[in-house]
Amino acid sequence: MSELELMAEADRRAKSYLEGIEQRLPFPDQAARAGLSIFSEPLPYEGRGAVETLQMLDIHGSPATTASNGPRYFGFVIGASLPAAAAAERLMLAWDQCAATYDTSPIAATIEKIAGRWLLDALDLPRESAVGFGTSATACALSCLSAARRSLLSRQGWNIDRDGLFGAPEIRVVVSETVHITVRKALRLLGFGSVHLVTAPVDAYGRIDPDRLPPLDEKTILCLQAGEVNTGEFDPFAVLIDAATKAKAWVHVDGAFGLWARTSSRRALTEGIEGADSWTTDGHKWLNTPYDGAVAICRDAEALAQAMNSDAVYATASADAQKNLTLEFSRRARGIPIWAALRTLGRAGVAQLVDRHCNEAAWLADRLRERGFDVLNRVVLNQLVVRYGTDEQTAQIRQSVIDTGAGWFGMTVWQGRPALRISLSSWRTEHQDVSRLAEALSIAARN
């Protein structure tokens, strides 16, 4: 089979998979998972055929996928892939570009620069900011926090690029009690040990309490949240960022999914967020692009470019080349699917997508309260934190719903007790899917 015939066969199988996506169980059954044992084979001495390999992936792999690309997946704020974004990704893979610089890919450099400009416009963040397209919010946070530390040390007269961290002035990091694990991970990788992080107390909703904010100074990084991972709540940005600005501290905002509220009727939740120094968000969550697409945004473009610079004698580029804004040198053009999503949705479409999920989450919360569930958060966005009866009952209800195929969602711990964590973010999710979930939860509670 020729290369083009093989690609056509892959497209045929992908088309078949998508045609049945709405009928797939949100989580594969035991038989499908057991079928994965066929992949446990020794490395072949003689290569096996490409067609056989593709068949194996489809016949035994496709049934064991989570249907996160479907309408009934309510876990982890995972969006499905918009058709335009997925199609752009397919074409991008055929191009097989090294999207490091304009020299390695003029098309990638051009489109990603436009995508960055559009993101700043849609999110209404400082237009002079640098925008880097990375693999995840974790990687993008690492980039932004590296720029933050480098800038704060530079203000103290310390050159971290030359002298490293030995003997450097101490940089303090203040994080929320409910800080996301990816921010903790990024800080750990940068050498900020967990015992040295300063924890800011939160209120009943998981937001930093301004009255109990630890002291800030010009050697402090303050990490805030747009969309707490459980409740979807937002730190009170206006007052916190004002305090940080007066202290000359650096403010970083983790907005993996919550930053998109700024594009919608929920914009008021983000009031003051534009005053921060850096932000991260994901495309593969609420914007519904394929996975492996996130964004680092830094108000001081030069700070990010200097922190991430990877120029070499054989490969120099402009400061805004993606290799000089992200962790990766050899990289795929992650901004292209984001550009495709923004172009096909438009400003109005992004707002409608966010508002629809927020409205459905509020509707679901009302139905569950009517049926005896304890909805533990205010449901200001697309997140629900729910309990029913005892901790054991709550866990049993989740498993019962998963067994029916009405939806998949995870467990969390909120204020010391287990709870259900339900997220709405897939463009495929319609009201009928949310209604079906509500009914399945109610039946499981009665039983």
Summary of the structure (lengths in Angstrom):
residues: 447
radius of gyration: 23.0
end to end distance: 54.6
largest distance: 68.9
contacts: 1517
relative contact order: 0.14
helix: 48%
strand: 14%
